[in-house]
Structures are given as C-alpha cells and as structure tokens.
Amino acid sequence: MKILMTGGTGFVGTTLTRELTAKGHSVTVLMRKVESGVGLPPGANSLEGDPTIRGAWQERVPEHEAFINLAGASIFTRWTDEAKHAIRESRILTTRNLVEALAPRKGKETHLFSTSAVGYYGFHGDEDPIEESPPGTDFLATLAREWEAEAVKAKEHGVRVVLCRFGIVMGRNGGMLGEIVPIFRMFLGANLGSGNQWLSWVHEMDLARIFFFLLENRGLEGPLNCTAPEPVRNREFTETLGKVLGVPTFLPPVPGFMLRLMKGEFGAVILKGQRVLPRRILAAGFQFRYPTLIEALTEILRK
Ligand SMILES: NC(=O)c1ccc[n+]([C@@H]2O[C@H](COP(=O)([O-])OP(=O)(O)OC[C@H]3O[C@@H](n4cnc5c(N)ncnc54)[C@H](OP(=O)(O)O)[C@@H]3O)[C@@H](O)[C@H]2O)c1
C-alpha cells in the first residue's frame, strides 16, 4: 500500500517505516528538513514540508492510500508555557493540514491512523478506562481530545479514521527507555514517588504489528488502545528493569516534590498514571508477542 507518514523520522516512526517497508509497503516520510531522513530504508522516500504549515507538500498527499500521523514536538521536557504551546500546536496543526489535504481522496478507499495517547483518559487510580471512557481534564487529556477531534474531521471526506491511543512505547533506540536506562546503568534506578502509579506500555514491535493488523482488518475504526494487556505499577517497572539490566534498585524513591521541581507540570504527570487495557484490539483477535513487561524488556535490552 502507498503510505504517507508524518513524524516518520522519530523514535516510533523509524521502527514503523522499517517494518512497513520490509513487508513491501511503500512509505513516504513527510519531514521538515530532508536531511533528517538520511538513512531511510529501501522502499521509503522523503517528502520535505512542515506539516504545521499549509504548503506544496499537501498536493502530494492524495496520491497515497493510508496515512500514519505521528508528528509532534516531544512531551518529555519541562512544560513551560512555550513548550506546551509547541506540544499542542505541532499536533493540532499537523493533523488539521493533513486532513484538509485528504479532500481529493473522497470516493477512494482511504485510511487515517492518527496518534493519540492513553493520557486521553486523564489520571485514574486502579479502575481501567476503556475506549468508551470519557476524557480527562488535564493538559495531556485536553490535548489528546483536541488532537483526535481534528483527525475525526477526515470522516467528512469518507476516510476511515482510527485513533491509536499509544501507551508508553518501549523500544531499543529512544523513548522512555532511552531516557532512563542510562540512569539505571549508573545504579541510580529507583521508584518515582509512591511507586503505586500505573504505567500502560507497549513493545515497539507489537505496535508495528498492530499497524499491520489495522491495515488488514479494515472494519476496525475509532479509538483503539495500543497498550500491552499487562500494565504495571511504577514499582514493578523499576524492579523488572533492574532485574533485566542486572543492576540494584534499592535506592530510596525519588520524592515527588523533586520531580515536580525538575520537570514542572510534567513531573506531576509522571507521578500519576492510568491502567489502560487494549480491549478492542484483543476482541478483534490481535495477539501480543510481548504481553508482559519482563518479556518485552528482556527482548529489547538483550545484548
Ligand atoms: N514514544 C512514546 O512512548 C509515545 C507514547 C504516547 C504517544 N506518543 C506519540 O507518538 C508520536 C510519535 O512519538 P515518538 O516518540 O516517535 O516522537 P519523536 O521521536 O519525538 O518524533 C516525533 C516526530 O515529530 C516531528 N516533530 C517534532 N517536533 C515537531 C514540530 N514542532 N512540528 C512538527 N513536527 C515535529 C519530527 O519529525 P521531523 O523532524 O522529521 O519533521 C519527529 O521525528 C508523538 O506524537 C507522541 O506524542 C509517543
């Protein structure tokens, strides 16, 4: 299939591009600077354009059949007002401009897989939000709701829209593990705050396999939790990562106030979480290769 991907140079996009092209799909990666696409795998090509700005790139959109929308400024930063503005605008404007460019596809089979995140549900204790649960009201939840609302507008052009609510993606070359594995390797791994907060996560290869599944199972649309079936508490995450790396994790927990000092509002988010289950994708018959954290981390971090 001819696929166009925004954010395809990032952590998730690089894996997806590699796996989709290996399966014989043709992937066009839309990127703001074409140099960032050096090293694209065979079967992938680059298209230069800033997705947050209307432009000539939009004319190339209708020649594709499926769209994977990943672009957005990183949330793993201190949330100043400026950073929050960039986090929001980069996602809303990219999605709006992409959807606008889909208008000429009316009448042709078209698939939009737009990213969202489990942050959509806001913060929960032990209850399990499902795809139909209402959104939260904090910054990430509001962002996810608005991001999804922009994607859903593609239905006006007859497009099938899937809203992929990612959990934290575990992979070899970046994301959360890229940030914390070096800290654990220095024997500084510890629980964050109480350690009770839930972490909903997914192995990057299972995420790629979810996209293959969605390309084949065309009846699936709407919101879809892309998370492993066994979320963990922060305490279990710390212990499992320490075990897989063979490093001790008996330091006292990082106090909540310190996280809030270091990371601002994002620090407070790290201390909360949600236990999200992949109800719809399991009901559709998808099978996870890495359902448990120990299996996922062992595969990712093996030498
Ligand atoms: N990683 C996770 O655990 C996780 C969890 C939940 C949701 N998500 C969401 O999944 C998507 C992909 O995640 P990722 O970890 O792969 O992100 P990433 O590595 O930060 O890559 C995001 C891509 O977005 C583009 N981008 C960055 N800043 C931008 C801006 N200001 N305006 C327009 N485009 C910009 C970049 O592409 P170019 O420089 O080539 O334009 C970049 O390669 C993100 O939207 C993220 O919020 C990720």
PDBQT file of the ligand as one rigid body, heavy atoms in Angstrom, charges set to zero:
ROOT
HETATM    1  N1  LIG A 401       7.100   7.431  22.426  1.00  0.00    +0.000 N 
HETATM    2  C1  LIG A 401       6.086   7.190  23.248  1.00  0.00    +0.000 C 
HETATM    3  O1  LIG A 401       6.220   6.478  24.283  1.00  0.00    +0.000 OA
HETATM    4  C2  LIG A 401       4.731   7.764  22.937  1.00  0.00    +0.000 A 
HETATM    5  C3  LIG A 401       3.638   7.491  23.813  1.00  0.00    +0.000 A 
HETATM    6  C4  LIG A 401       2.395   8.014  23.524  1.00  0.00    +0.000 A 
HETATM    7  C5  LIG A 401       2.210   8.817  22.398  1.00  0.00    +0.000 A 
HETATM    8  N2  LIG A 401       3.282   9.079  21.589  1.00  0.00    +0.000 N 
HETATM    9  C6  LIG A 401       3.082   9.943  20.426  1.00  0.00    +0.000 C 
HETATM   10  O2  LIG A 401       3.505   9.260  19.255  1.00  0.00    +0.000 OA
HETATM   11  C7  LIG A 401       4.086  10.177  18.353  1.00  0.00    +0.000 C 
HETATM   12  C8  LIG A 401       5.457   9.657  17.952  1.00  0.00    +0.000 C 
HETATM   13  O3  LIG A 401       6.240   9.538  19.125  1.00  0.00    +0.000 OA
HETATM   14  P1  LIG A 401       7.844   9.472  19.066  1.00  0.00    +0.000 P 
HETATM   15  O4  LIG A 401       8.294   9.052  20.408  1.00  0.00    +0.000 OA
HETATM   16  O5  LIG A 401       8.259   8.739  17.867  1.00  0.00    +0.000 OA
HETATM   17  O6  LIG A 401       8.189  11.026  18.883  1.00  0.00    +0.000 OA
HETATM   18  P2  LIG A 401       9.588  11.685  18.409  1.00  0.00    +0.000 P 
HETATM   19  O7  LIG A 401      10.690  10.702  18.396  1.00  0.00    +0.000 OA
HETATM   20  O8  LIG A 401       9.745  12.906  19.264  1.00  0.00    +0.000 OA
HETATM   21  O9  LIG A 401       9.303  12.092  16.895  1.00  0.00    +0.000 OA
HETATM   22  C9  LIG A 401       8.257  12.954  16.541  1.00  0.00    +0.000 C 
HETATM   23  C10 LIG A 401       8.463  13.475  15.132  1.00  0.00    +0.000 C 
HETATM   24  O10 LIG A 401       7.610  14.613  15.007  1.00  0.00    +0.000 OA
HETATM   25  C11 LIG A 401       8.248  15.617  14.241  1.00  0.00    +0.000 C 
HETATM   26  N3  LIG A 401       8.243  16.866  15.011  1.00  0.00    +0.000 N 
HETATM   27  C12 LIG A 401       8.952  17.162  16.130  1.00  0.00    +0.000 A 
HETATM   28  N4  LIG A 401       8.700  18.435  16.524  1.00  0.00    +0.000 NA
HETATM   29  C13 LIG A 401       7.813  18.926  15.634  1.00  0.00    +0.000 A 
HETATM   30  C14 LIG A 401       7.182  20.176  15.484  1.00  0.00    +0.000 A 
HETATM   31  N5  LIG A 401       7.402  21.187  16.347  1.00  0.00    +0.000 N 
HETATM   32  N6  LIG A 401       6.342  20.355  14.444  1.00  0.00    +0.000 NA
HETATM   33  C15 LIG A 401       6.107  19.352  13.566  1.00  0.00    +0.000 A 
HETATM   34  N7  LIG A 401       6.682  18.148  13.633  1.00  0.00    +0.000 NA
HETATM   35  C16 LIG A 401       7.523  17.930  14.667  1.00  0.00    +0.000 A 
HETATM   36  C17 LIG A 401       9.691  15.197  13.966  1.00  0.00    +0.000 C 
HETATM   37  O11 LIG A 401       9.798  14.887  12.568  1.00  0.00    +0.000 OA
HETATM   38  P3  LIG A 401      10.635  15.799  11.526  1.00  0.00    +0.000 P 
HETATM   39  O12 LIG A 401      11.711  16.479  12.300  1.00  0.00    +0.000 OA
HETATM   40  O13 LIG A 401      11.137  14.826  10.536  1.00  0.00    +0.000 OA
HETATM   41  O14 LIG A 401       9.653  16.756  10.931  1.00  0.00    +0.000 OA
HETATM   42  C18 LIG A 401       9.886  13.957  14.827  1.00  0.00    +0.000 C 
HETATM   43  O15 LIG A 401      10.620  12.967  14.158  1.00  0.00    +0.000 OA
HETATM   44  C19 LIG A 401       4.150  11.532  19.059  1.00  0.00    +0.000 C 
HETATM   45  O16 LIG A 401       3.106  12.353  18.601  1.00  0.00    +0.000 OA
HETATM   46  C20 LIG A 401       3.967  11.179  20.518  1.00  0.00    +0.000 C 
HETATM   47  O17 LIG A 401       3.307  12.187  21.258  1.00  0.00    +0.000 OA
HETATM   48  C21 LIG A 401       4.520   8.571  21.829  1.00  0.00    +0.000 A 
ENDROOT
TORSDOF 0
